[in-house]
């Protein structure tokens, strides 16, 4: 006689290890950094300082939040 397996998806999933948290932080830093660098480059090219830097910061933060939500959904 076998015992039935508990249903999957009802309980919380295991939390990720240190590597996953490091990867998440690195993803946030790289995402924001790329948009900031693009904003700085656009400001230097078009001489519109600090317009595109601010736009880059806002877009970088929004993109980082979206990426974090997608990655966090794996563990919720």
C-alpha positions in Angstrom: 0.0 0.0 0.0 1.3 3.4 -0.9 0.6 6.8 0.7 -0.7 9.6 -1.4 1.7 12.4 -2.1 0.8 15.9 -0.7 -0.5 18.2 -3.4 2.0 20.6 -4.8 1.5 24.4 -4.9 -0.5 24.7 -1.7 2.3 25.5 0.7 5.2 27.9 0.6 8.1 27.0 -1.6 11.7 26.8 -0.3 13.6 30.0 -0.1 16.5 30.4 -2.5 20.0 30.2 -1.4 22.6 32.9 -1.1 23.5 32.7 -4.8 19.9 33.6 -5.8 19.9 36.7 -3.6 23.3 37.7 -4.9 22.0 37.3 -8.5 18.9 39.4 -7.6 21.0 42.2 -6.2 23.4 42.1 -9.2 20.4 42.2 -11.6 19.0 45.4 -9.9 22.4 47.1 -9.9 23.1 46.3 -13.5 19.6 47.3 -14.7 19.8 50.7 -12.9 23.4 51.2 -13.9 22.7 50.7 -17.6 19.9 53.2 -17.7 21.9 55.8 -15.7 24.9 55.4 -18.1 22.6 55.8 -21.1 21.1 58.9 -19.5 24.6 60.4 -18.9 25.6 59.6 -22.5 22.4 61.2 -23.9 23.0 64.3 -21.7 26.6 64.6 -22.9 25.6 64.2 -26.5 22.6 66.5 -26.5 23.8 68.9 -23.8 20.6 68.6 -21.9 22.0 67.9 -18.4 20.4 66.5 -16.2 17.2 65.7 -18.1 18.2 62.3 -19.5 20.0 61.4 -16.3 16.7 61.8 -14.3 14.8 59.9 -17.1 17.5 57.1 -16.9 17.2 56.8 -13.1 13.4 56.6 -13.3 13.4 54.1 -16.1 16.1 52.1 -14.4 14.3 51.9 -11.1 11.0 50.9 -12.9 12.8 48.2 -14.8 14.5 46.9 -11.7 11.2 46.7 -9.9 9.6 44.8 -12.8 12.6 42.4 -13.0 12.5 41.9 -9.2 8.8 41.1 -9.3 9.3 38.5 -12.0 12.2 36.9 -10.2 10.4 36.9 -6.8 7.3 35.2 -8.3 9.4 32.0 -8.6 9.4 31.7 -4.8 5.9 32.9 -3.9 
